[in-house]
Amino acid sequence: MSMIRDLRAAVRPSRRRDDTPYRYENTPACPNSAIVDCGVYREGRRVSDHVSPAEAMAGVRSEGGFAWIGLHEPTEAEFAGIAKEFGLHPLAVEDAVHAHQRPKLERYDETLFTVFKTVHYVEHTELTATSEVVETGEVMCFTGRDFIVTVRHGGQGSLRALRHRLQDDPELLAKGPSAVLHAIADQVVDGYMAVANAVQDDIDEVEIDVFSSGTNGKGNGNGTKGSAKGGDAGRIYQLKREVLEFKRAVSPLLRPMQLLSERPMRLVDSDIQKYFRDVADHLARVNEQVLSFDDLLNSILQANLSQAAVAQNEDMRKITAWAAIFAVPTMIAGIYGMNFTYMPELHWKYGYPAMMLVTVAICVGIHRGFKRNGWL
């Protein structure tokens, strides 16, 4: 039980973004500029620093332990030597180099290849029709018996802080590469949960604006009055697109997490496998939340369009009412504009003021009738 508590404490601290990963210099020991870190861990403790992947694996094969090599956006040439050293499958190597992969879990001989999509919430002062809400990256893991190779793409999702936290927990690291794989999965899913909460706030804001603009008596439901941005369908549609991108990161990962938590695997320690269930449970919860976001945004968009249609109908009624009012003086002026010789009222002393009073009285009566029926 103490190991369980230590495991949760090691991988669940408050997250902080680290966008400045350190790189190795091009030295004879480590000529690969894409390497962020390369270390050997034995009995849960780091026993080497600043060694090349070949030197790390030589130490592992002779004295035991495992190697953890981290890379950031390597080229084919930079990754070729590492792929050869660890015997990585060419198809997985191609995916790792070119990125833009969907989350998945694949097994190649004695190596597990796992793809995670990292998601970061982009802070913004105001949500607009062009706001970027979520930013995605990728973390790919090659997990073997005595090594784990992580390849990161994108400017966020750094594993540097995670590596340091794991190094502070030798009991956890002693479980081998699968402990690192679990910690990465847990960090990624915890990131999903944080982003989901932030996106929920954006959706709540849009929802309040849309419905308040249609019920506060000042707006007409299409955002032109009351709340200038509340009924903007562009904002809703942009948020829906960002949620869709979020969904593409979360939903495909459900099956890999289910496999890691339920299917016995030789490359995954049995003690660690139990905690993939916790990650899978959190992932399922986030997936349900993201699906609900999509449905809620559909409802908000439909409500916004309905409000716009209602507002247009109200405008048409007002236009029709005023047209009916102005039709009265137009009709009377048209009658008296006819060139007839004998029109009794033309020579009547009070004919003009009488017709003006009649015109005004009829217009006022029609106006009051429309006002009483809510057309004006």
LOMAR-104473 format. One line per 8 residues: number of its first residue (from 1); their letters; for each residue x, y, z of C-alpha. Coordinates in steps of 0.1 Angstrom, whole numbers, plus 5000, padded with zeros to 4 digits. Layout:
LOMAR-104473
NUM = A = X,Y,Z | ...
***
This chain:
LOMAR-104473
1 = MSMIRDLR = 5000,5000,5000 | 5029,5024,5007 | 5041,5018,4971 | 5006,5027,4958 | 5006,5060,4978 | 5041,5068,4966 | 5030,5061,4930 | 5001,5084,4931
9 = AAVRPSRR = 5020,5111,4948 | 5048,5109,4923 | 5027,5113,4892 | 4999,5135,4905 | 5014,5168,4918 | 5004,5201,4904 | 5013,5204,4868 | 5035,5232,4854
17 = RDDTPYRY = 5043,5238,4818 | 5079,5237,4808 | 5085,5248,4772 | 5123,5252,4775 | 5136,5216,4774 | 5174,5214,4776 | 5193,5197,4748 | 5225,5179,4746
25 = ENTPACPN = 5253,5197,4728 | 5269,5180,4698 | 5297,5162,4716 | 5314,5129,4708 | 5295,5113,4737 | 5262,5125,4725 | 5262,5137,4689 | 5224,5137,4685
33 = SAIVDCGV = 5211,5172,4689 | 5175,5161,4692 | 5182,5143,4725 | 5167,5161,4755 | 5180,5136,4781 | 5196,5102,4782 | 5200,5083,4815 | 5205,5049,4830
41 = YREGRRVS = 5184,5038,4860 | 5193,5009,4882 | 5173,4999,4913 | 5153,5031,4909 | 5182,5055,4909 | 5200,5073,4881 | 5235,5061,4877 | 5247,5080,4846
49 = DHVSPAEA = 5245,5114,4831 | 5251,5128,4796 | 5259,5095,4779 | 5250,5085,4744 | 5222,5060,4738 | 5248,5034,4728 | 5267,5039,4760 | 5235,5038,4780
57 = MAGVRSEG = 5224,5005,4765 | 5259,4990,4769 | 5257,4998,4806 | 5222,4983,4809 | 5232,4951,4792 | 5262,4946,4813 | 5250,4957,4847 | 5212,4957,4845
65 = GFAWIGLH = 5186,4985,4849 | 5170,5004,4821 | 5177,5034,4799 | 5154,5063,4793 | 5161,5084,4762 | 5140,5115,4756 | 5139,5132,4722 | 5122,5163,4708
73 = EPTEAEFA = 5112,5164,4672 | 5140,5143,4658 | 5147,5141,4621 | 5150,5108,4602 | 5188,5110,4603 | 5189,5119,4640 | 5166,5090,4649 | 5181,5064,4627
81 = GIAKEFGL = 5210,5055,4650 | 5187,5052,4681 | 5162,5030,4661 | 5190,5007,4651 | 5205,5006,4686 | 5171,4996,4702 | 5158,4975,4673 | 5127,4996,4667
89 = HPLAVEDA = 5103,4987,4640 | 5106,5008,4608 | 5068,5015,4607 | 5068,5028,4643 | 5100,5048,4636 | 5083,5065,4606 | 5053,5074,4628 | 5075,5088,4655
97 = VHAHQRPK = 5095,5110,4631 | 5066,5124,4610 | 5041,5127,4639 | 5004,5137,4633 | 4993,5102,4645 | 4962,5093,4663 | 4965,5079,4698 | 4972,5042,4696
105 = LERYDETL = 4990,5012,4712 | 5009,4987,4689 | 5032,4959,4697 | 5062,4952,4675 | 5081,4920,4686 | 5094,4929,4721 | 5085,4966,4720 | 5053,4985,4728
113 = FTVFKTVH = 5047,5016,4707 | 5023,5041,4723 | 5011,5074,4709 | 4996,5101,4732 | 4982,5134,4721 | 4989,5161,4746 | 4965,5190,4749 | 4972,5224,4763
121 = YVEHTELT = 4946,5251,4770 | 4954,5284,4753 | 4947,5313,4776 | 4926,5342,4761 | 4911,5373,4774 | 4880,5371,4751 | 4867,5342,4731 | 4863,5353,4695
129 = ATSEVVET = 4854,5336,4662 | 4892,5330,4656 | 4903,5322,4691 | 4926,5291,4695 | 4913,5273,4726 | 4933,5241,4726 | 4968,5234,4714 | 4978,5198,4707
137 = GEVMCFTG = 5012,5180,4706 | 5023,5144,4707 | 5043,5121,4729 | 5053,5087,4716 | 5068,5060,4737 | 5088,5029,4727 | 5088,5006,4757 | 5110,4976,4759
145 = RDFIVTVR = 5122,4953,4787 | 5152,4975,4795 | 5146,5008,4778 | 5120,5035,4771 | 5124,5060,4743 | 5101,5090,4744 | 5097,5112,4713 | 5079,5145,4718
153 = HGGQGSLR = 5064,5168,4691 | 5050,5203,4697 | 5060,5231,4720 | 5042,5218,4751 | 5039,5185,4770 | 5075,5186,4783 | 5085,5155,4803 | 5114,5171,4821
161 = ALRHRLQD = 5095,5179,4853 | 5080,5144,4852 | 5115,5128,4849 | 5127,5148,4880 | 5097,5137,4900 | 5101,5101,4891 | 5138,5103,4900 | 5127,5114,4935
169 = DPELLAKG = 5108,5081,4939 | 5134,5052,4935 | 5108,5026,4946 | 5086,5035,4917 | 5114,5037,4891 | 5126,5003,4903 | 5095,4989,4886 | 5111,4996,4852
177 = PSAVLHAI = 5101,5012,4820 | 5064,5004,4825 | 5064,5028,4855 | 5076,5056,4832 | 5049,5047,4807 | 5022,5049,4833 | 5035,5082,4846 | 5034,5097,4811
185 = ADQVVDGY = 4999,5084,4805 | 4988,5097,4838 | 5002,5131,4832 | 4986,5133,4797 | 4952,5123,4811 | 4955,5148,4840 | 4962,5174,4814 | 4930,5164,4796
193 = MAVANAVQ = 4911,5170,4829 | 4925,5204,4834 | 4917,5214,4798 | 4882,5200,4801 | 4875,5222,4831 | 4888,5253,4813 | 4868,5246,4782 | 4837,5241,4804
201 = DDIDEVEI = 4842,5277,4816 | 4843,5289,4780 | 4811,5270,4771 | 4793,5283,4802 | 4803,5319,4792 | 4790,5314,4757 | 4758,5298,4770 | 4751,5326,4794
209 = DVFSSGTN = 4757,5352,4767 | 4735,5336,4742 | 4705,5331,4764 | 4708,5364,4783 | 4709,5383,4750 | 4675,5368,4741 | 4658,5373,4775 | 4671,5405,4789
217 = GKGNGNGT = 4648,5427,4768 | 4678,5445,4753 | 4691,5420,4728 | 4673,5405,4698 | 4690,5371,4700 | 4715,5376,4672 | 4741,5395,4691 | 4734,5429,4675
225 = KGSAKGGD = 4720,5444,4707 | 4724,5437,4744 | 4753,5414,4742 | 4773,5421,4711 | 4791,5388,4712 | 4765,5366,4729 | 4748,5354,4698 | 4778,5353,4675
233 = AGRIYQLK = 4774,5319,4658 | 4811,5322,4647 | 4822,5320,4683 | 4801,5290,4690 | 4813,5272,4658 | 4849,5280,4666 | 4845,5266,4701 | 4829,5235,4686
241 = REVLEFKR = 4858,5230,4662 | 4883,5232,4692 | 4862,5207,4711 | 4863,5184,4681 | 4901,5186,4681 | 4901,5179,4718 | 4878,5149,4711 | 4903,5135,4686
249 = AVSPLLRP = 4929,5134,4713 | 4908,5118,4739 | 4885,5093,4723 | 4910,5071,4704 | 4931,5067,4736 | 4903,5048,4753 | 4911,5014,4737 | 4949,5016,4743
257 = MQLLSERP = 4943,5024,4780 | 4918,4996,4782 | 4944,4971,4768 | 4971,4984,4792 | 4948,4981,4822 | 4931,4947,4814 | 4953,4926,4792 | 4984,4910,4808
265 = MRLVDSDI = 5016,4921,4790 | 5051,4909,4796 | 5065,4944,4791 | 5042,4959,4818 | 5048,4952,4855 | 5018,4936,4871 | 5019,4961,4900 | 5019,4990,4875
273 = QKYFRDVA = 4992,4976,4854 | 4967,4980,4882 | 4971,5017,4880 | 4965,5019,4843 | 4929,5012,4854 | 4928,5044,4873 | 4941,5063,4843 | 4915,5045,4820
281 = DHLARVNE = 4888,5055,4844 | 4898,5092,4844 | 4901,5091,4806 | 4866,5076,4803 | 4853,5104,4825 | 4870,5131,4803 | 4857,5114,4772 | 4821,5116,4785
289 = QVLSFDDL = 4826,5152,4794 | 4840,5161,4759 | 4810,5143,4742 | 4787,5163,4764 | 4805,5195,4753 | 4797,5186,4717 | 4760,5180,4724 | 4757,5211,4745
297 = LNSILQAN = 4774,5233,4718 | 4749,5218,4692 | 4721,5229,4715 | 4735,5264,4720 | 4741,5268,4683 | 4705,5258,4675 | 4692,5281,4702 | 4713,5309,4687
305 = LSQAAVAQ = 4699,5303,4652 | 4664,5301,4666 | 4668,5334,4684 | 4681,5349,4652 | 4650,5337,4633 | 4627,5350,4660 | 4645,5384,4659 | 4641,5385,4621
313 = NEDMRKIT = 4604,5378,4625 | 4601,5406,4650 | 4618,5430,4627 | 4595,5420,4598 | 4564,5425,4620 | 4576,5460,4629 | 4583,5468,4593 | 4549,5455,4583
321 = AWAAIFAV = 4532,5475,4611 | 4548,5508,4601 | 4541,5501,4564 | 4504,5497,4573 | 4504,5530,4593 | 4521,5550,4564 | 4497,5534,4539 | 4468,5555,4554
329 = PTMIAGIY = 4482,5590,4546 | 4495,5576,4513 | 4461,5564,4503 | 4444,5597,4513 | 4470,5618,4495 | 4466,5596,4464 | 4428,5601,4464 | 4431,5639,4467
337 = GMNFTYMP = 4459,5639,4441 | 4435,5628,4414 | 4425,5655,4389 | 4388,5655,4392 | 4369,5687,4388 | 4341,5680,4412 | 4354,5670,4446 | 4332,5685,4473
345 = ELHWKYGY = 4359,5688,4499 | 4382,5708,4476 | 4363,5740,4481 | 4353,5734,4517 | 4369,5759,4540 | 4378,5732,4566 | 4385,5704,4542 | 4423,5703,4546
353 = PAMMLVTV = 4424,5704,4585 | 4395,5679,4586 | 4414,5654,4563 | 4446,5659,4584 | 4427,5652,4616 | 4411,5621,4601 | 4445,5609,4588 | 4462,5614,4622
361 = AICVGIHR = 4433,5597,4640 | 4434,5566,4618 | 4472,5564,4621 | 4470,5567,4659 | 4443,5541,4661 | 4463,5516,4639 | 4495,5523,4660 | 4476,5516,4692
369 = GFKRNGWL = 4462,5484,4678 | 4497,5471,4667 | 4512,5482,4701 | 4485,5464,4720 | 4492,5432,4700 | 4530,5434,4705 | 4539,5443,4669 | 4554,5476,4679
***
